[in-house]
Amino acid sequence: LNKPEWYLTQVLMWIGNHAKFLDEKIQPILDKAGSSVNAGLEFSRALVMLILEKLAADIPCLLYDDTLFCHLVDEVLLFERELYSVHGYLSSFPSCMHILSEESCFQRWLTVEKKFALQKMDSMLSSEAAWISQYKDITDVDEMKVPDCAETFMTLLLVITDRYKNLPIASRKLQFLGLQKELVDDFRIRLTQVMKEETRASLGFRYCAILNAVNYIATVLADWADNV
């Protein structure tokens, strides 16, 4: 259960190792017979169906172990990425994302994603470098003087989007968007709490850093507004 990468990698190796044989030996036979079947894709589809069976059997066994469950989701997302980008798998075919979209599994994924995002926010705001810009010494890069915590937070949101963007069901994507909106509001509240501590020094370093953070986040969210 703790090594899903073993069978996921094995399947990717099988697909890669058989590609030339299927393309050069099997595909011409299908073409000659007037079939529209793509040998390589059908081979991939059959192996992915085995993975779906394996996942359906494994997921209930690790649903309540955060570490194992997170590791499984991470490995499945990496597998899916390679399957589509390297091996040309079709989005209309069955995929692991259908398993991750099933109710019990999906709700667990959402819960765990939120838990780890909040932990990340705790660590980024308690860091000594939270209010310092990474690029403070590079003038032409640092026009907005973005504090480290704001940049890390927006990267966190971007990573979450990247993880859920290939879900096959729009309503599931919207639930993840709901999580992101919650995180933005949580971050806003945290910034407000820090700002209240700094009101006596409104021209102080940290107070200015908070304003820069808010400006940066608002600007990036406006840029993302066109991303359906």
Secondary structure, DSSP 8 states (H G I E B T S, - for coil): ---HHHHHHHHHHHHHHHHHHIIIIIHHHHHHTT----HHHHHHHHHHHHHHHHHHHHHHHHTT-HHHHHHHHHHHHHHHHHHHHTT---TTS--HHHHHTSHHHHHHHHHHHHHHHHHHHHHHHHSTTTTS-TTTT-TTT-SS---HHHHHHHHHHHHHHHHHTT-S-HHHHHHHHHHHHHHHHHHHHHHHHHHHHTGGGTTSHHHHHHHHHHHHHHHHHHHHTT--
